[in-house]
Structures are given as structure tokens and as C-alpha cells.
Amino acid sequence: MATLLCGALRVSGCARAYRAVVRSFSTRETGWTCHTLTHRALIQIHGQDTHSYLQGLITNDIRALEESGHTAQYSHLLSVQGRTLYDVIIYSLKDSSDRLSSVLLECDSSILNSITRHLKMYKIRRKVSLEACPDLSLWALLRLNTEGPEPELRKGDGVVAMVQDPRTPLMGWRLITRNQEKPPEIITACNHGNADEYHRHRYKIGVPEGVQDLPPGEALPLESNLLFLNGISFSKGCYLGQELTARTHHTGMVRKRLMPLSLSVPVENLPLGSAIESAQGKAAGKLRSGVGNLGLGLVRLSHAKETLTVPSTQGEKVTLTASLPDWWPKDLKDKL
């Protein structure tokens, strides 16, 4: 049927429709799209004190990378006041003795120098070294179909790491390769995707990433759903900025959360950081970021199911609606 339909389209001269149909049939056979993540960078941290050094800086428990089968974990680095400075994904690179003596730390590429200074400031006399990894490329593998096997390597010579995204299975897999490698050449059933498609996917399901979604020194980790994204441990002990986060968690005082938004106009026409209001004119949150008609906003849970508004650059009120991410706990969604 596909051959007949494609032939008919060729005869009619509908080139654009023909390409769309061919693409449709080919993607049904293709399990993954690969997206190069040029907005993210990698830093290698290695040395015999890697474990203890990171344990005092990140919100998650680094022991999970040593004592379990996990090879990646999501985490935040906080300020002394307990606000998010950087969101990171940490990939373990164990040596032959199976010790965690080296990791790759993924961060927003725009703050590479800033996070490097932050890490060096707390290095003190630790036996660790830090260096950027410009020779490595980072990719996201997103599944085209709702079900299917994990990505399959055709060859692995240039692959440094391939792990399921630790935040949520909805974010697919992370792939780290040498610069000369291209995922379609090393992953079975994989096509190229573009950066906008990757960000649209993130915003649609409500997963924040980088300084636009998580403004340094402003975002609070629990309001940013760090717990739901497997990015924090409340049993690991002390770390930088831990006090406010732990107190907020144990008192249950999280009244606002970062939520996916659907907007009536492209977010590019709206001033980011604008106040979101309820239909009654009450403060309901702030617009953070987005692409096209999808975005993220910090929304008061008491207004989460209302039709909300935000001012455009011309001062007109634009409507938007918030939605509850699928990866949120069911008991929280049931309360709203």
C-alpha cells in the first residue's frame, strides 16, 4: 500500500506530500530520533577523592553510582541559601577496581566557566582534577513509539556512555560519543532530529533544563520538582545549601511548582519572567521559558486548573493553561 500511495503522489507531482508520506512510513520503522545537545557541556572530574568531593556539593547521593547498577543520576548544585545554581547529570566512569574515581558532569554550556569556578572554589585540598571535554558530543535519544526495546548499538568503539535519562523514562536515553561519531551510524533504527524538537518534547512533558528554566540563584529545587525527577536524597547527610531544602520537604510547604504550559500565542512574543495571573487578577506564578506555544511556568497549585493570563510585549493579556505532568506522583495529582 505504501508503494502504491507513494507512486500516485509522484505521478501527481505533489512533491511535498510525497516527502511527508515517505517520512511517515520511514519513521514508523524507526524507533529513535537523535538530537545533538549543543546547549549542554561535559566536565570530567577525576581523582581518588571524587566521591567525597561531590557528596558535599550535590543534592543527590553519589553512593547510588557506586553501590547500585545506576550509571547516571540527576542532581542540582545549590547556593549557600539553598537555591538552585546548576542542574547537572552525572555519569559514572568506574576504573578497573570498580571504584568511582571519575565522572562526567553534564551542565548548561552557557555557564561552563561559572560552574567550573564554583567547583574549584570548594575543591580545597581534595585530590581531584577538573577539565572540560570539548572532544566529546552529547546526544538525546527520544523514542518515536510509546513502546519498544532499548536502543541497540551497531558498534561501540566511539561510545563513552549510553544510559537511560535518570530524570524520567519519558526523556529517553543520553548518549556520549567521541566527536567524530554520529548516532545514526552507531545506533540501530535511529534518525536525526533537531534541537527545537527536543525542547518541544521537554516543554510538553514539563522537564526543566538549563539556566532559562532554572534561573541560577532564583529557582528553588523542590518547586522545580527535583524530588519527582529523582534528583535529591533526604538521607545522605549534609551538603551545600541543604538546610532550607530539607526543612521545606519535611514541613510539606511547597505551594508552587514548575508546570508545563500551553499558550495561545508563541512564547517568543511574551516577556519571560512575566507575572501569571488568575481570571480574578490574583498572582498565580511566573512565566519561565518555552518554545512556540509550549512553555514552563512556576504556578501556584491553588490556581493550577484555572485559565490563566500573562501580558504580551504589547501589554495585552494572553491566555494559558497549565497541565499536570504524567511523571508526577498520582497522589499529588489527585489532590489538585
C-alpha positions as a printed NumPy array, in Angstrom:
array([[  0.   ,   0.   ,   0.   ],
       [  2.832,   2.352,   0.823],
       [  4.375,   1.733,  -2.623],
       [  1.097,   2.405,  -4.44 ],
       [  0.432,   5.583,  -2.491],
       [  3.939,   6.889,  -2.999],
       [  3.694,   6.182,  -6.746],
       [  0.413,   8.054,  -7.011],
       [  1.911,  11.061,  -5.325],
       [  4.888,  11.035,  -7.667],
       [  2.608,  10.987, -10.707],
       [  0.503,  13.863,  -9.396],
       [  3.598,  15.938,  -8.777],
       [  2.747,  16.569,  -5.102],
       [  6.367,  16.524,  -4.059],
       [  5.784,  17.931,  -0.622],
       [  3.024,  15.459,   0.171],
       [  5.145,  12.645,  -1.216],
       [  8.051,  13.503,   1.087],
       [  5.689,  13.699,   4.065],
       [  4.249,  10.248,   3.353],
       [  7.686,   8.71 ,   2.832],
       [  8.841,  10.284,   6.087],
       [  5.735,   8.939,   7.828],
       [  6.369,   5.369,   6.705],
       [ 10.08 ,   5.534,   7.434],
       [  9.585,   6.855,  10.969],
       [  7.191,   4.043,  11.779],
       [ 10.097,   1.693,  11.179],
       [ 12.492,   3.934,  13.101],
       [ 12.478,   3.592,  16.864],
       [ 14.574,   6.63 ,  17.85 ],
       [ 15.475,  10.181,  16.95 ],
       [ 18.86 ,  11.545,  17.997],
       [ 19.236,  15.193,  18.973],
       [ 22.613,  16.838,  19.402],
       [ 22.659,  18.806,  22.663],
       [ 24.974,  21.703,  21.884],
       [ 23.379,  23.687,  24.725],
       [ 24.913,  21.221,  27.191],
       [ 28.594,  20.689,  28.034],
       [ 30.621,  17.999,  29.795],
       [ 33.231,  18.301,  32.543],
       [ 35.35 ,  15.369,  33.682],
       [ 36.052,  15.137,  37.402],
       [ 38.574,  12.503,  38.383],
       [ 40.835,  11.58 ,  41.264],
       [ 40.703,   9.473,  44.404],
       [ 38.518,  11.991,  46.299],
       [ 35.839,  12.238,  43.597],
       [ 33.233,  10.502,  45.771],
       [ 33.603,  12.603,  48.942],
       [ 34.107,  15.819,  46.978],
       [ 30.842,  15.545,  45.055],
       [ 28.903,  14.198,  48.027],
       [ 29.28 ,  17.528,  49.796],
       [ 28.134,  19.594,  46.801],
       [ 25.212,  17.864,  45.095],
       [ 21.63 ,  17.24 ,  46.218],
       [ 21.681,  13.56 ,  45.274],
       [ 23.551,  10.693,  46.946],
       [ 26.669,   9.823,  44.979],
       [ 26.73 ,   6.42 ,  46.676],
       [ 23.969,   5.314,  44.314],
       [ 26.501,   5.413,  41.479],
       [ 28.9  ,   3.212,  43.441],
       [ 26.617,   0.763,  45.207],
       [ 23.897,   0.108,  42.614],
       [ 23.651,  -0.635,  38.942],
       [ 22.955,   3.029,  38.159],
       [ 25.377,   4.698,  35.775],
       [ 23.825,   8.19 ,  35.753],
       [ 21.99 ,  10.419,  38.196],
       [ 20.304,  13.817,  38.099],
       [ 21.171,  16.45 ,  40.681],
       [ 21.365,  20.173,  41.458],
       [ 24.185,  22.221,  42.911],
       [ 22.799,  24.775,  45.365],
       [ 23.863,  28.131,  46.732],
       [ 24.523,  28.567,  50.445],
       [ 20.968,  29.942,  50.696],
       [ 19.539,  26.713,  49.241],
       [ 18.59 ,  27.937,  45.764],
       [ 19.499,  26.118,  42.562],
       [ 22.671,  27.274,  40.854],
       [ 23.143,  24.493,  38.301],
       [ 21.244,  21.417,  37.141],
       [ 23.525,  18.524,  36.234],
       [ 23.518,  14.895,  35.17 ],
       [ 26.439,  12.847,  36.487],
       [ 27.742,   9.818,  34.569],
       [ 29.949,   7.289,  36.338],
       [ 33.209,   6.154,  34.76 ],
       [ 34.443,   3.402,  37.08 ],
       [ 38.008,   2.142,  36.93 ],
       [ 39.11 ,  -1.496,  36.792],
       [ 38.662,  -1.853,  40.562],
       [ 35.013,  -0.714,  40.179],
       [ 35.68 ,   2.413,  42.228],
       [ 34.033,   5.708,  41.339],
       [ 37.249,   7.59 ,  40.612],
       [ 35.998,   9.519,  37.596],
       [ 32.713,  11.038,  36.427],
       [ 31.408,  13.163,  33.59 ],
       [ 29.255,  16.065,  34.735],
       [ 26.737,  17.429,  32.202],
       [ 25.736,  21.087,  32.595],
       [ 24.377,  24.061,  30.664],
       [ 27.113,  25.102,  28.219],
       [ 26.437,  28.829,  28.769],
       [ 27.628,  28.589,  32.386],
       [ 30.59 ,  26.258,  31.818],
       [ 33.097,  28.784,  33.181],
       [ 30.844,  29.681,  36.102],
       [ 30.267,  26.105,  37.252],
       [ 33.975,  25.326,  36.832],
       [ 34.84 ,  28.23 ,  39.152],
       [ 32.191,  27.04 ,  41.626],
       [ 33.591,  23.508,  41.639],
       [ 37.168,  24.709,  42.051],
       [ 36.2  ,  27.018,  44.923],
       [ 35.1  ,  24.012,  47.01 ],
       [ 37.887,  21.722,  45.89 ],
       [ 40.187,  22.892,  48.725],
       [ 42.685,  20.067,  49.366],
       [ 40.708,  17.336,  47.646],
       [ 42.661,  15.064,  45.322],
       [ 40.516,  15.728,  42.278],
       [ 41.043,  17.463,  38.96 ],
       [ 38.528,  19.075,  36.625],
       [ 38.682,  19.591,  32.889],
       [ 36.212,  20.402,  30.128],
       [ 35.667,  17.768,  27.428],
       [ 35.428,  19.529,  24.04 ],
       [ 36.301,  16.238,  22.328],
       [ 33.001,  14.649,  23.422],
       [ 29.493,  15.093,  21.998],
       [ 26.259,  14.706,  23.938],
       [ 23.052,  13.391,  22.358],
       [ 19.495,  12.701,  23.447],
       [ 17.758,   9.63 ,  22.061],
       [ 13.982,  10.025,  22.08 ],
       [ 11.647,   7.178,  21.32 ],
       [  9.278,   7.696,  18.418],
       [  6.89 ,   4.976,  19.545],
       [  5.413,   4.576,  23.018],
       [  6.787,   1.064,  23.399],
       [  9.816,  -0.793,  22.202],
       [ 13.254,  -2.121,  23.172],
       [ 16.139,  -0.003,  24.379],
       [ 18.457,   1.494,  21.74 ],
       [ 20.779,  -1.066,  20.162],
       [ 24.4  ,  -0.323,  19.322],
       [ 25.696,  -1.331,  15.898],
       [ 29.223,  -0.554,  17.065],
       [ 30.551,   0.833,  20.321],
       [ 34.101,   1.963,  19.613],
       [ 33.335,   5.69 ,  19.867],
       [ 30.661,   5.43 ,  22.574],
       [ 31.679,   6.729,  26.003],
       [ 28.297,   6.211,  27.697],
       [ 24.739,   5.3  ,  26.763],
       [ 22.263,   5.374,  29.654],
       [ 18.578,   5.927,  30.246],
       [ 17.869,   9.526,  31.253],
       [ 17.773,   9.412,  35.08 ],
       [ 15.05 ,  12.079,  35.366],
       [ 12.157,  10.178,  33.773],
       [ 11.857,   7.422,  31.141],
       [  9.865,   9.939,  29.06 ],
       [ 13.168,  11.706,  28.342],
       [ 14.615,   8.666,  26.562],
       [ 18.348,   7.982,  26.688],
       [ 21.554,  10.007,  26.92 ],
       [ 24.428,   9.153,  24.591],
       [ 28.012,  10.444,  24.881],
       [ 30.331,   9.852,  21.929],
       [ 33.634,  10.962,  20.534],
       [ 33.134,  13.978,  18.29 ],
       [ 33.616,  12.074,  15.038],
       [ 30.801,   9.617,  15.796],
       [ 27.208,  10.119,  14.588],
       [ 24.337,   8.241,  16.292],
       [ 22.585,   7.115,  13.066],
       [ 25.815,   5.305,  12.203],
       [ 26.134,   3.529,  15.551],
       [ 22.508,   3.141,  16.777],
       [ 20.133,   0.746,  15.052],
       [ 16.878,   2.362,  13.859],
       [ 17.882,   5.952,  14.602],
       [ 17.179,   9.158,  12.629],
       [ 18.423,  12.697,  13.157],
       [ 16.16 ,  15.164,  14.975],
       [ 16.694,  18.871,  15.591],
       [ 17.151,  20.893,  18.768],
       [ 13.704,  22.532,  18.599],
       [ 12.026,  19.107,  18.548],
       [ 13.98 ,  18.114,  21.646],
       [ 12.992,  21.276,  23.525],
       [  9.354,  20.987,  22.44 ],
       [  9.33 ,  17.477,  23.858],
       [ 10.783,  18.716,  27.16 ],
       [  8.311,  21.55 ,  27.482],
       [  5.375,  19.344,  26.528],
       [  6.086,  16.907,  29.371],
       [  7.324,  19.602,  31.772],
       [ 11.011,  18.731,  32.307],
       [ 13.231,  21.773,  33.058],
       [ 16.808,  22.015,  31.833],
       [ 19.365,  24.794,  31.932],
       [ 19.52 ,  28.356,  33.161],
       [ 16.443,  29.644,  31.339],
       [ 14.197,  27.089,  33.018],
       [ 16.086,  27.182,  36.325],
       [ 17.473,  30.72 ,  36.818],
       [ 20.634,  30.48 ,  38.961],
       [ 20.124,  31.763,  42.492],
       [ 16.372,  32.14 ,  41.955],
       [ 14.836,  28.686,  41.43 ],
       [ 14.067,  26.534,  44.46 ],
       [ 14.832,  22.82 ,  43.983],
       [ 11.564,  21.427,  45.333],
       [  9.46 ,  23.947,  43.419],
       [ 11.391,  22.731,  40.356],
       [ 10.177,  19.155,  41.039],
       [ 13.66 ,  17.888,  41.88 ],
       [ 12.211,  15.139,  44.075],
       [  9.895,  13.85 ,  41.335],
       [ 12.826,  13.843,  38.871],
       [ 14.923,  11.543,  41.097],
       [ 17.386,  14.341,  41.829],
       [ 17.578,  14.559,  45.613],
       [ 18.281,  12.403,  48.654],
       [ 16.978,  13.209,  52.136],
       [ 19.101,  10.549,  53.836],
       [ 22.612,  11.305,  52.558],
       [ 23.61 ,  13.861,  55.193],
       [ 24.873,  17.413,  54.808],
       [ 25.671,  19.179,  51.552],
       [ 25.906,  22.798,  50.463],
       [ 22.509,  24.541,  50.728],
       [ 20.812,  21.516,  52.289],
       [ 19.095,  23.162,  55.278],
       [ 16.309,  25.106,  53.512],
       [ 15.522,  22.229,  51.145],
       [ 15.291,  19.654,  53.933],
       [ 13.135,  21.938,  56.099],
       [ 10.766,  22.659,  53.211],
       [ 10.431,  18.962,  52.422],
       [  9.712,  17.884,  55.983],
       [  7.164,  20.648,  56.582],
       [  5.431,  19.959,  53.249],
       [  5.326,  23.664,  52.339],
       [  5.566,  23.554,  48.522],
       [  2.804,  25.846,  47.245],
       [  4.206,  26.485,  43.746],
       [  5.625,  24.107,  41.185],
       [  7.165,  24.294,  37.748],
       [  4.491,  23.114,  35.307],
       [  4.124,  22.718,  31.524],
       [  2.102,  25.476,  29.883],
       [  0.067,  25.68 ,  26.704],
       [ -0.088,  29.26 ,  25.409],
       [ -2.449,  30.932,  22.95 ],
       [  0.475,  32.76 ,  21.266],
       [  4.141,  31.817,  20.759],
       [  6.188,  32.348,  23.887],
       [  8.659,  34.391,  21.823],
       [  6.038,  37.193,  21.892],
       [  5.984,  37.251,  25.681],
       [  8.472,  38.768,  28.145],
       [  9.983,  35.897,  30.099],
       [  9.65 ,  36.282,  33.841],
       [  6.255,  37.99 ,  33.494],
       [  3.714,  37.522,  36.252],
       [  0.962,  34.97 ,  35.606],
       [ -2.477,  35.979,  36.885],
       [ -5.704,  34.133,  37.565],
       [ -9.006,  35.154,  35.954],
       [ -9.71 ,  37.156,  39.135],
       [ -6.424,  39.053,  38.793],
       [ -4.663,  37.209,  41.62 ],
       [ -0.934,  36.398,  41.438],
       [ -0.656,  32.825,  40.139],
       [  3.02 ,  32.455,  39.243],
       [  5.7  ,  33.422,  36.716],
       [  6.42 ,  32.53 ,  33.1  ],
       [  9.855,  30.968,  32.858],
       [ 10.652,  29.864,  29.319],
       [  9.399,  27.985,  26.291],
       [  9.403,  27.416,  22.552],
       [  6.465,  28.059,  20.24 ],
       [  3.176,  27.615,  22.091],
       [  4.719,  25.405,  24.782],
       [  6.434,  26.647,  27.912],
       [  7.228,  26.239,  31.577],
       [  5.926,  28.372,  34.385],
       [  6.109,  28.463,  38.156],
       [  2.424,  28.102,  39.041],
       [  0.625,  28.252,  42.371],
       [ -1.019,  24.869,  42.88 ],
       [ -4.207,  26.551,  44.075],
       [ -4.609,  28.045,  40.563],
       [ -3.215,  25.111,  38.556],
       [ -6.542,  24.098,  36.984],
       [ -7.737,  27.609,  36.131],
       [ -7.412,  29.526,  32.862],
       [ -4.54 ,  31.923,  33.449],
       [ -3.222,  35.038,  31.721],
       [  0.143,  36.676,  31.124],
       [  0.86 ,  40.079,  29.489],
       [  2.308,  40.184,  25.957],
       [  5.033,  42.59 ,  24.872],
       [  2.214,  44.934,  23.751],
       [  0.569,  44.734,  27.167],
       [ -2.352,  42.596,  26.033],
       [ -3.474,  39.647,  28.13 ],
       [ -2.617,  36.26 ,  26.677],
       [ -4.346,  33.124,  27.944],
       [ -2.52 ,  29.988,  29.002],
       [ -3.31 ,  26.734,  30.747],
       [ -1.115,  24.584,  32.975],
       [ -1.142,  20.788,  32.899],
       [ -0.071,  18.074,  35.324],
       [  2.949,  16.08 ,  34.104],
       [  2.467,  12.338,  33.702],
       [  5.555,  11.671,  35.83 ],
       [  4.177,  13.481,  38.894],
       [  3.059,  11.221,  41.76 ],
       [ -0.558,  10.148,  41.448],
       [ -1.424,  11.21 ,  44.993],
       [ -0.35 ,  14.807,  44.282],
       [ -2.32 ,  14.94 ,  41.036],
       [ -5.378,  13.564,  42.819],
       [ -5.247,  16.44 ,  45.354],
       [ -5.348,  19.149,  42.674]])
